[in-house]
Amino acid sequence: MAEQKNGESGSSPASRGGAGVYIEGELGAYYLLALLAGTEPRGMPGTKLTIVRFQGIEQGYAMDDLILEGISRAGDALLEIQSKRTIAFTRKDATFAEVAVQIARTQKRDLPDDRHLLAVATQRQSKSISGPYQDVLLWAKAAESGRQFFDRVGAKGVASDAMRTFVATFRSNLLAAGVVDDDNVIWKLMRRFAILVFDFESIAPLARLHALALAQQVLADKDISRAESLWSELIEISISIAKVGGAINRNELRAKLVERGVRLAGDRDYRPARARLADLAR
């Protein structure tokens, strides 16, 4: 998936290759597994995936590498993901500035802000990303207003210098991208934003281990040992769909896998049954 996009005119999905294509294929495969298994996708709490879309710039998505459509108790939900192999979120980080431009260009959809989410998926973890940056984004989600959020960030002895620097940099990048300088406007964008780390390039990638465990759950009992094979098939499917900027739903994905000789287990979504049991217990 491309590191840079032309936000005005778009580009051919087939031209968006590069050295990281296989790694990006793993990211797509990760979410295809969530679609296949009916599990909650990372970055979309309380949601069940219905469609995974790749390279959605032609459909007007600014954060366009992966677009996840799903359904939650509150209704339809959407997550736009931009994949960046490395991003530091620092003042001098040009990649962070590019992401801010994409956030600023995100089009308003017919969804409330809390169900239209934005994220960067990155391959590289850091102490700042896993600590203060994630913490302050949680603060943004928990705050009831922009004033409350920025007052908390600015309070001495409450927020750390790393938190304040991240928020100030995020704000200055958004302003440079044309966002109005208003506490509530900035806060509303920040509370929709998430940093998702996928360690596919590490020596012992936890993201891949999680994916293989999920792959075992969706395979027929006799084929549980073929989790690695299913993972490879999903990577190939992910890359092939991304080349044409397409989308896929669960039934289409199952059909593709069956055509490739993959034997899948029956549906294992027990949530409706559990909900009925909970109602009976009341």
Disulfide bonds with the S-S distance in Angstrom:
none
